Structures are given as structure tokens and as C-alpha cells.
Amino acid sequence: MKVVIIGAGVVGVTTAYYLAKSGHQVTVVDKESEVATLASAGNAGLIAPGHSFAWASPTAPKELLRSLTVDDTALRVNPLKAPGMALWGLKFLRECTAERSTRNTTVKLRLAQYSQRMLDQISADEHIDYDDIHEGLLYLYRDQKRFEAGVKKMKFLQDHGQKQDVLDPDGIVEAEPYFAPVKDKLAGAIYGVTDSSGDSVKFTRKLQEVCERMGSKFVVGKGVTRFNATAGKVQSVAFDDGESMGGDAFVLSAGVQSPRIARSVGVKLPIAPAKGYSATFPIKAGDGAMKMRIGCVDEELLVAWCRMGDKLRVTSSAEFTGYETTYDEHDLRLIRKLTHDLLPEAAEYDKGTYRACNRPMTPDGPPILGQAGPDNLFINSGHGHMGFTMACGSSKLVADVIDGKKTDIPIEGLTLTSRP
Ligand SMILES: Cc1cc2nc3c(=O)[nH]c(=O)nc-3n(C[C@H](O)[C@H](O)[C@H](O)COP(=O)(O)OP(=O)(O)OC[C@H]3O[C@@H](n4cnc5c(N)ncnc54)[C@H](O)[C@@H]3O)c2cc1C
């Protein structure tokens, strides 16, 4: 079957891999000039089933309300900059009950755990080195009360198979000696023992090469404007240069742009952009930072980081402010605070490169997978803050759905129609 995939981020390329492996003739199209240039290029690199909590939770509305008046929250909304978000926002609020939040976390966790296994299998089968480190992740707390609440919350993931240890400051230093000089600033940590990290651009581009060796084509620099459908089937995609491309099946994995393209065939995807900031610094030679093994999340600032080879990647913030991806020095304040507080000597902070990019967020949290609208249209989009973690699993599920195979895990709660 000829399959056209729209979007060459980590989600589109992993979809291409599974479809090519199963014998399809795959073409991936992307409006950018290279694969993995948007959200897939800016992420913190954490493979974090141990952080699968849905953002829509009983505490989220308070945090978002607070962001209207104060400047220090990691989760922010600006209704003036994101006027089209009202319906999405209402759906998000509906998901903030304890019951829905638990259900959504369960769906995400199951997919994330499965996906990590698929990622490990791909990298082993295809010999892909993506600066991956398999030594767990630390979820760090500075405040005792928040730490205790975090430990209570993490119990849910433990009960669902995640191996997590609770560490005091000495335990943190034992796990990651690099924190010895700053251990007094920490109340404790939850150690996601089986979580990992790596460079999603390296992974995606190396997987692109694998796909090309299997015969897949990558057509870059061409933006899809719409689907052309007749008789209940997509016949082709139309490009912004007036050309089109036909196929037997189509997979939409265009990140935050998926809803706009899906609308051309009447499919409404509740995916909104949540902007984040991303900084990459060269690791400083000689002070031991090159030995840093464990990626982290500062649970107070909600800043995440890991070492990717000889670079330090640090990311922050989730702002519902529309589609733009500009940033200024003020936007980088949480990244600056984190590196100042906990990693003051780790990197050459005057040599940073920066970007802002949009996470494709669904209101409930899990991505949207499977067939929707026309018979031959399949969605693989909306992976939010965990797209690197969930991409391989979601792509394997979508490939199996296209092939009519039984999926390895249930897709209940992941398709457009199986969400309440
Ligand atoms: C700051 C930040 C930190 C993050 N940290 C983590 C983390 O630590 N761990 C984790 O698991 N996840 C993390 N994420 C989330 C993860 O990066 C995303 O969920 C994931 O990259 C989404 O992948 P994608 O392929 O769906 O989207 P993208 O990478 O955005 O790719 C979509 C592609 O579609 C293309 N496209 C769009 N419109 C069109 C069009 N009209 N025609 C053709 N092509 C089109 C784009 O050019 C793009 O290449 C983070 C995200 C951000 C922003």
C-alpha cells in the first residue's frame, strides 16, 4: 500500500519506520527543510513513563488562574494571545476532576511504558546511538511539603508497575554525585529507576536513514494545505505550491498543525499548542559535568534537563499563548534560575542556543491515534509534553491498526471516538 505521512517529527518518522518494516511504500512529507526541526528538536530528551501524570488535574485550574496575575508559574495562560482556545480550555477544565485525571494518567502511563520498550527495541535492532543514557531520572523537590505530596502522588505510578525510589539529599548525591555541592538546596527526590534520556533529533534522523534504506521517501520543504477526499476516502494531499500527492492511506502527524489539516475533511482534533522554551549549552570541560548521567525535573520550577553527549539541554514552561514561537530573555528566566541554583558550573552558559516550540496538547493528555473521518485517514498526533516518550509505541499501534492487526496494548482512550 502507498502510505503518505504528513509531518516528519519524531512521531511521523517512527510511524514511517513501522509501516516501511511491514512492507508499505512510505512517503513522509514535511514543510520544513529537514526532519525533526520543531517540537522534536527542542525537547528535554527525557523518556519518562515515571512522569506520566496528566496535566489536567484538580490543581491545574488554580495554577492557570494564578498565572493571570503572577509571573512565576511554569504553566501559564494568556487569553488575549490565545483567543481561539476557549473550547479547548473548557474541555481541559472538564478533565481536571480527580477521576478523569486518574483515568487519563493510566492511559498515558500504559502507552509510555509500552513505548519505552519499543524505543529500546528499535535502537537495539537498528543500532541507533542517540546519546541515550539508561540510568533513570530524578524528580527533584526543594520543599519538604511538596516532596511529601509528590511521594504520595507517585504511589499511583508505583502501583501500576513503575519502579520508583524515594531519596533523601544523601541518596540524591549517591545516585548523581554531581549534586553534592547543592544538596542542601534539595528536600528529596523521586528516582524513576527505569526512566532514561537521549537526543530525539539524533534518534529521529538516524531512524530516517533506516527508513530510507528500506525504500521510504522523505519530501521536505513542501507544506500540506488540505486533504482532497471523495467517496469517503482521502485521494490526495494538496501542497502549498499547487501540487498534490495521491496515496492509498494517509497518516496525519503534523504536531500542532494537525487540526488545521484535519479540518479540510471535517475531522475536529482537539490539539492546542503549549509553548515551551529550550536551551542547549556546551558542557564545561573538566569539572565533572561530562560524567553527569541522570536527567532531572525540578518539580518546583518545572524545568527539565539532561546531558546529551557533550551538551546540556534545559527546557521550561508551558504557555497557552497561541501558535507563535518567539521568545525573549524574560521567557528564559526559569532556565536561568535552574542553572544558577543547581548546575552553576556545568556548562558554558554564555554559549547557549535557544528556541521556543509548541507541544501538541490534547485536553485530556493522551495522544489521538487511529482512524478518523475518511476510511483511509489515520491520526498519530497530540503527544503533548511526552512525545519523545510515547512516539515509538503510538506509531507501532497506528501501524498495526492500518494493517488490521491486533494491537499489543488496548487503544481504548487513545482513538478520537473512544474518549468520553
Ligand atoms: C520544551 C519542550 C520540552 C519537551 N520535553 C520532552 C521530554 O523531555 N520528553 C518527551 O517525551 N517529550 C518532550 N516534549 C514533547 C515532545 O517534544 C513532543 O511531544 C514531540 O516532539 C511531538 O512530536 P511530533 O512529531 O508530533 O511534532 P513535531 O516535532 O512538532 O513535528 C511535526 C512536524 O509536522 C510538520 N508539519 C506541520 N505542518 C505541516 C504541514 N502543513 N505540511 C507538512 N508538514 C507539516 C512540521 O514541520 C514538523 O516537522 C517536549 C516538548 C517541548 C516543547
The ligand as an SDF file (V2000), in Angstrom:
LIG
                    3D

 53 58  0  0  0  0  0  0  0  0999 V2000
   10.1040   22.4940   25.6990 C   0  0  0  0  0  0  0  0  0  0  0  0
    9.6780   21.0870   25.4370 C   0  0  0  0  0  0  0  0  0  0  0  0
   10.1910   20.0550   26.2140 C   0  0  0  0  0  0  0  0  0  0  0  0
    9.7940   18.7390   25.9820 C   0  0  0  0  0  0  0  0  0  0  0  0
   10.3690   17.7200   26.6930 N   0  0  0  0  0  0  0  0  0  0  0  0
   10.0180   16.4410   26.4400 C   0  0  0  0  0  0  0  0  0  0  0  0
   10.6690   15.3650   27.1040 C   0  0  0  0  0  0  0  0  0  0  0  0
   11.5870   15.5590   27.8950 O   0  0  0  0  0  0  0  0  0  0  0  0
   10.2510   14.1010   26.8360 N   0  0  0  0  0  0  0  0  0  0  0  0
    9.2480   13.8310   25.9450 C   0  0  0  0  0  0  0  0  0  0  0  0
    8.8830   12.6760   25.7760 O   0  0  0  0  0  0  0  0  0  0  0  0
    8.6540   14.8370   25.2560 N   0  0  0  0  0  0  0  0  0  0  0  0
    9.0180   16.1180   25.4760 C   0  0  0  0  0  0  0  0  0  0  0  0
    8.4270   17.1470   24.7980 N   0  0  0  0  0  0  0  0  0  0  0  0
    7.3350   16.8310   23.8610 C   0  0  0  0  0  0  0  0  0  0  0  0
    7.8130   16.3160   22.5160 C   0  0  0  0  0  0  0  0  0  0  0  0
    8.9230   17.0540   22.0620 O   0  0  0  0  0  0  0  0  0  0  0  0
    6.6600   16.4300   21.5130 C   0  0  0  0  0  0  0  0  0  0  0  0
    5.5150   15.8140   22.0340 O   0  0  0  0  0  0  0  0  0  0  0  0
    7.0170   15.7120   20.2170 C   0  0  0  0  0  0  0  0  0  0  0  0
    8.2020   16.2430   19.6800 O   0  0  0  0  0  0  0  0  0  0  0  0
    5.8980   15.8600   19.2100 C   0  0  0  0  0  0  0  0  0  0  0  0
    6.3490   15.2690   18.0360 O   0  0  0  0  0  0  0  0  0  0  0  0
    5.5490   15.4620   16.6920 P   0  0  0  0  0  0  0  0  0  0  0  0
    6.2820   14.6900   15.6690 O   0  0  0  0  0  0  0  0  0  0  0  0
    4.1180   15.1730   16.9300 O   0  0  0  0  0  0  0  0  0  0  0  0
    5.5980   17.0380   16.4290 O   0  0  0  0  0  0  0  0  0  0  0  0
    6.7370   17.9480   15.7870 P   0  0  0  0  0  0  0  0  0  0  0  0
    8.0800   17.5600   16.2270 O   0  0  0  0  0  0  0  0  0  0  0  0
    6.3200   19.3540   16.0300 O   0  0  0  0  0  0  0  0  0  0  0  0
    6.6490   17.5920   14.2640 O   0  0  0  0  0  0  0  0  0  0  0  0
    5.5350   17.9430   13.4600 C   0  0  0  0  0  0  0  0  0  0  0  0
    6.0400   18.0650   12.0600 C   0  0  0  0  0  0  0  0  0  0  0  0
    4.9360   18.3350   11.1940 O   0  0  0  0  0  0  0  0  0  0  0  0
    5.3620   19.2470   10.2200 C   0  0  0  0  0  0  0  0  0  0  0  0
    4.2310   19.9730    9.6820 N   0  0  0  0  0  0  0  0  0  0  0  0
    3.4060   20.8230   10.3410 C   0  0  0  0  0  0  0  0  0  0  0  0
    2.5010   21.3300    9.4870 N   0  0  0  0  0  0  0  0  0  0  0  0
    2.7620   20.7900    8.2780 C   0  0  0  0  0  0  0  0  0  0  0  0
    2.1710   20.9560    7.0070 C   0  0  0  0  0  0  0  0  0  0  0  0
    1.1280   21.7610    6.8050 N   0  0  0  0  0  0  0  0  0  0  0  0
    2.6830   20.2430    5.9740 N   0  0  0  0  0  0  0  0  0  0  0  0
    3.7620   19.4220    6.1590 C   0  0  0  0  0  0  0  0  0  0  0  0
    4.3570   19.2520    7.3420 N   0  0  0  0  0  0  0  0  0  0  0  0
    3.8530   19.9180    8.3910 C   0  0  0  0  0  0  0  0  0  0  0  0
    6.3000   20.1730   10.9790 C   0  0  0  0  0  0  0  0  0  0  0  0
    7.1650   20.8720   10.0970 O   0  0  0  0  0  0  0  0  0  0  0  0
    7.0240   19.2130   11.8920 C   0  0  0  0  0  0  0  0  0  0  0  0
    8.2200   18.7350   11.3490 O   0  0  0  0  0  0  0  0  0  0  0  0
    8.8270   18.4620   24.9760 C   0  0  0  0  0  0  0  0  0  0  0  0
    8.3260   19.4910   24.1960 C   0  0  0  0  0  0  0  0  0  0  0  0
    8.7460   20.7910   24.4090 C   0  0  0  0  0  0  0  0  0  0  0  0
    8.2160   21.8840   23.5320 C   0  0  0  0  0  0  0  0  0  0  0  0
  1  2  1  0
  2  3  1  0
  2 52  2  0
  3  4  2  0
  4  5  1  0
  4 50  1  0
  5  6  2  0
  6  7  1  0
  6 13  1  0
  7  8  2  0
  7  9  1  0
  9 10  1  0
 10 11  2  0
 10 12  1  0
 12 13  2  0
 13 14  1  0
 14 15  1  0
 14 50  1  0
 15 16  1  0
 16 17  1  0
 16 18  1  0
 18 19  1  0
 18 20  1  0
 20 21  1  0
 20 22  1  0
 22 23  1  0
 23 24  1  0
 24 25  2  0
 24 26  1  0
 24 27  1  0
 27 28  1  0
 28 29  2  0
 28 30  1  0
 28 31  1  0
 31 32  1  0
 32 33  1  0
 33 34  1  0
 33 48  1  0
 34 35  1  0
 35 36  1  0
 35 46  1  0
 36 37  1  0
 36 45  1  0
 37 38  2  0
 38 39  1  0
 39 40  1  0
 39 45  2  0
 40 41  1  0
 40 42  2  0
 42 43  1  0
 43 44  2  0
 44 45  1  0
 46 47  1  0
 46 48  1  0
 48 49  1  0
 50 51  2  0
 51 52  1  0
 52 53  1  0
M  END
$$$$
